């Protein structure tokens, strides 16, 4: 079975926000993917939003609109860490 290399989630989602999602992911064991690198993609910007995302368990906060080159570099860096 192929493991997940990166989780990217929108901060605002229909039934559950991205913060609740990452809390569930981080509650999993490493074998189940609990330590999978993750990035939050949100329309919100600011240090408070970035801090909340990192405190929730994301390694990165990516404000929209996303610069494709910056996103590619971030994904590359996060997947090398994992």
TAQUITA-V453562 format. One record per residue. N is the residue number from 0. SS is DSSP state (@ for helix, = for strand, . for the rest). PHI is phi in radians with two decimals (999 if undefined). BURIAL is + if it has 9 or more other C-alpha atoms within 8 Angstrom, else -. Layout:
N/SS/PHI/BURIAL
N/SS/PHI/BURIAL
This chain:
0/./999/-
1/./-1.42/-
2/./-1.53/-
3/./-1.27/-
4/./-1.70/-
5/./-2.79/+
6/=/-1.97/+
7/=/-2.17/-
8/=/-2.38/+
9/=/-1.28/+
10/./-1.13/+
11/./-1.89/-
12/./-2.26/-
13/./-1.00/-
14/./-1.60/-
15/./-2.69/-
16/./-1.37/+
17/@/-1.11/+
18/@/-1.24/+
19/@/-1.16/-
20/@/-1.07/+
21/@/-1.19/+
22/@/-1.09/+
23/@/-1.16/-
24/@/-1.09/+
25/@/-1.18/+
26/./-1.35/-
27/./-1.33/+
28/./-1.26/+
29/@/-0.98/-
30/@/-1.13/-
31/@/-1.60/-
32/./1.81/+
33/./-1.13/+
34/./-1.88/+
35/./-1.11/+
36/./-1.00/+
37/=/-2.50/+
38/=/-2.28/+
39/=/-1.71/+
40/=/-1.83/+
41/=/-2.41/+
42/./-1.48/-
43/./-1.65/-
44/./-2.14/-
45/./2.17/-
46/@/-1.08/-
47/@/-1.12/-
48/@/-1.22/+
49/@/-1.06/+
50/@/-1.08/-
51/@/-1.12/-
52/@/-1.12/+
53/@/-1.16/+
54/@/-1.11/-
55/@/-1.29/+
56/./2.27/+
57/./-1.41/+
58/./-1.46/+
59/=/-2.59/+
60/=/-2.09/+
61/=/-2.05/+
62/=/-1.35/+
63/./-1.57/-
64/./-1.23/-
65/./-1.61/-
66/./-1.38/-
67/@/-0.98/-
68/@/-1.17/-
69/@/-1.15/-
70/@/-1.12/+
71/@/-1.07/-
72/@/-1.14/-
73/@/-1.13/-
74/@/-1.06/+
75/@/-1.05/-
76/@/-1.14/-
77/@/-1.19/+
78/@/-1.28/+
79/@/-1.31/-
80/@/-1.24/-
81/./-1.29/-
